[in-house]
Amino acid sequence: MTAFIPITIYLNRRPMMVASIADAAKALQQPWPSMDKPSRLEAIRMIEECLAGHCSHQAAFAAFEAAATEQGLHKQKPPSAGLKKFDGVAEDLM
């Protein structure tokens, strides 16, 4: 089982599934469109802090996902028709 719900990023037009801190660390070592963008550097710092035990896995993964999204590497898909129906039912119950 993975630590997080997997996300797919696209590096050099190739998909890479990221589902753990180790996956995120590996992805951050690859060439990104902007290697010096502050969000990427912050993600690297957060991953290093996490691996050292000074930061939560959730915070580090969130920083990675934010950096990937900012650089256009992680494109979220719209929800499926079934998920939209489920959301509608859930809203009716609230």
CYANA upper distance limits for C-alpha pairs under 8 A (distance plus 0.5 A):
  2 THR  CA      6 PRO  CA      7.97
  2 THR  CA     19 ALA  CA      6.21
  2 THR  CA     20 SER  CA      6.92
  3 ALA  CA     19 ALA  CA      6.67
  3 ALA  CA     20 SER  CA      5.85
  4 PHE  CA     19 ALA  CA      5.67
  4 PHE  CA     20 SER  CA      6.63
  5 ILE  CA     19 ALA  CA      6.62
  6 PRO  CA     17 MET  CA      6.77
  6 PRO  CA     18 VAL  CA      5.96
  6 PRO  CA     19 ALA  CA      4.73
  6 PRO  CA     20 SER  CA      8.39
  7 ILE  CA     17 MET  CA      6.24
  7 ILE  CA     18 VAL  CA      5.87
  7 ILE  CA     19 ALA  CA      6.96
  7 ILE  CA     74 HIS  CA      7.98
  8 THR  CA     15 PRO  CA      6.69
  8 THR  CA     16 MET  CA      5.98
  8 THR  CA     17 MET  CA      4.96
  8 THR  CA     18 VAL  CA      6.59
  8 THR  CA     74 HIS  CA      6.82
  8 THR  CA     75 LYS  CA      8.50
  9 ILE  CA     15 PRO  CA      6.18
  9 ILE  CA     16 MET  CA      5.83
  9 ILE  CA     17 MET  CA      6.97
  9 ILE  CA     18 VAL  CA      7.87
  9 ILE  CA     68 ALA  CA      7.61
  9 ILE  CA     73 LEU  CA      5.50
  9 ILE  CA     74 HIS  CA      5.08
  9 ILE  CA     75 LYS  CA      7.86
 10 TYR  CA     14 ARG  CA      5.64
 10 TYR  CA     15 PRO  CA      4.98
 10 TYR  CA     16 MET  CA      6.54
 10 TYR  CA     73 LEU  CA      5.56
 10 TYR  CA     74 HIS  CA      7.17
 11 LEU  CA     15 PRO  CA      7.01
 11 LEU  CA     16 MET  CA      7.61
 11 LEU  CA     30 GLN  CA      8.14
 11 LEU  CA     31 PRO  CA      7.95
 11 LEU  CA     32 TRP  CA      7.39
 11 LEU  CA     73 LEU  CA      7.19
 16 MET  CA     27 ALA  CA      8.38
 17 MET  CA     23 ASP  CA      8.25
 18 VAL  CA     23 ASP  CA      5.62
 18 VAL  CA     24 ALA  CA      6.44
 18 VAL  CA     27 ALA  CA      8.26
 19 ALA  CA     23 ASP  CA      6.76
 19 ALA  CA     24 ALA  CA      8.05
 20 SER  CA     24 ALA  CA      6.77
 20 SER  CA     61 PHE  CA      8.15
 21 ILE  CA     25 ALA  CA      6.61
 21 ILE  CA     47 ILE  CA      7.30
 21 ILE  CA     57 HIS  CA      7.42
 21 ILE  CA     60 ALA  CA      8.03
 21 ILE  CA     61 PHE  CA      7.01
 22 ALA  CA     26 LYS  CA      6.71
 23 ASP  CA     27 ALA  CA      6.65
 24 ALA  CA     28 LEU  CA      6.64
 24 ALA  CA     47 ILE  CA      8.21
 24 ALA  CA     61 PHE  CA      7.80
 24 ALA  CA     64 PHE  CA      7.22
 25 ALA  CA     29 GLN  CA      7.07
 25 ALA  CA     44 ILE  CA      7.78
 25 ALA  CA     47 ILE  CA      7.08
 26 LYS  CA     30 GLN  CA      7.54
 28 LEU  CA     32 TRP  CA      8.21
 28 LEU  CA     40 ARG  CA      8.20
 28 LEU  CA     44 ILE  CA      7.32
 31 PRO  CA     35 MET  CA      7.43
 32 TRP  CA     71 GLN  CA      8.49
 33 PRO  CA     71 GLN  CA      7.39
 34 SER  CA     71 GLN  CA      7.90
 35 MET  CA     40 ARG  CA      7.52
 35 MET  CA     41 LEU  CA      8.39
 36 ASP  CA     40 ARG  CA      7.48
 36 ASP  CA     41 LEU  CA      7.09
 37 LYS  CA     41 LEU  CA      6.94
 38 PRO  CA     42 GLU  CA      6.49
 39 SER  CA     43 ALA  CA      6.62
 39 SER  CA     63 ALA  CA      7.92
 39 SER  CA     66 ALA  CA      7.81
 39 SER  CA     67 ALA  CA      5.45
 39 SER  CA     70 GLU  CA      8.32
 40 ARG  CA     44 ILE  CA      6.76
 40 ARG  CA     64 PHE  CA      7.69
 40 ARG  CA     67 ALA  CA      5.66
 40 ARG  CA     68 ALA  CA      8.11
 41 LEU  CA     45 ARG  CA      6.77
 42 GLU  CA     46 MET  CA      6.56
 42 GLU  CA     63 ALA  CA      7.59
 43 ALA  CA     47 ILE  CA      6.55
 43 ALA  CA     60 ALA  CA      7.08
 43 ALA  CA     61 PHE  CA      8.46
 43 ALA  CA     63 ALA  CA      5.45
 43 ALA  CA     64 PHE  CA      5.38
 43 ALA  CA     67 ALA  CA      7.19
 44 ILE  CA     48 GLU  CA      6.69
 44 ILE  CA     64 PHE  CA      8.19
 45 ARG  CA     49 GLU  CA      6.62
 46 MET  CA     50 CYS  CA      6.53
 46 MET  CA     55 CYS  CA      7.36
 46 MET  CA     59 ALA  CA      8.02
 46 MET  CA     60 ALA  CA      5.44
 46 MET  CA     63 ALA  CA      7.55
 47 ILE  CA     51 LEU  CA      6.66
 47 ILE  CA     60 ALA  CA      5.76
 47 ILE  CA     61 PHE  CA      8.01
 47 ILE  CA     64 PHE  CA      8.43
 48 GLU  CA     52 ALA  CA      6.72
 49 GLU  CA     53 GLY  CA      6.74
 49 GLU  CA     54 HIS  CA      5.59
 49 GLU  CA     55 CYS  CA      5.88
 50 CYS  CA     54 HIS  CA      5.99
 50 CYS  CA     55 CYS  CA      4.87
 50 CYS  CA     56 SER  CA      6.35
 50 CYS  CA     57 HIS  CA      6.54
 50 CYS  CA     60 ALA  CA      6.92
 51 LEU  CA     55 CYS  CA      8.38
 55 CYS  CA     59 ALA  CA      7.44
 55 CYS  CA     60 ALA  CA      7.44
 56 SER  CA     60 ALA  CA      6.88
 57 HIS  CA     61 PHE  CA      6.52
 58 GLN  CA     62 ALA  CA      6.51
 59 ALA  CA     63 ALA  CA      6.72
 60 ALA  CA     64 PHE  CA      6.80
 61 PHE  CA     65 GLU  CA      6.62
 62 ALA  CA     66 ALA  CA      6.57
 63 ALA  CA     67 ALA  CA      6.70
 64 PHE  CA     68 ALA  CA      6.70
 65 GLU  CA     69 THR  CA      6.56
 65 GLU  CA     74 HIS  CA      7.95
 66 ALA  CA     70 GLU  CA      6.54
 67 ALA  CA     71 GLN  CA      6.85
 68 ALA  CA     72 GLY  CA      6.77
 68 ALA  CA     73 LEU  CA      5.49
 68 ALA  CA     74 HIS  CA      5.95
 69 THR  CA     73 LEU  CA      6.20
 69 THR  CA     74 HIS  CA      5.25
 69 THR  CA     75 LYS  CA      7.16
 79 PRO  CA     83 LEU  CA      6.44
 79 PRO  CA     84 LYS  CA      6.85
 80 SER  CA     84 LYS  CA      6.78
 81 ALA  CA     85 LYS  CA      6.85
 82 GLY  CA     86 PHE  CA      6.71
 83 LEU  CA     87 ASP  CA      6.58
 84 LYS  CA     88 GLY  CA      6.76
 85 LYS  CA     89 VAL  CA      6.83
 86 PHE  CA     90 ALA  CA      6.66
 87 ASP  CA     91 GLU  CA      6.64
 88 GLY  CA     92 ASP  CA      6.82
 89 VAL  CA     93 LEU  CA      6.94
 90 ALA  CA     94 MET  CA      7.14
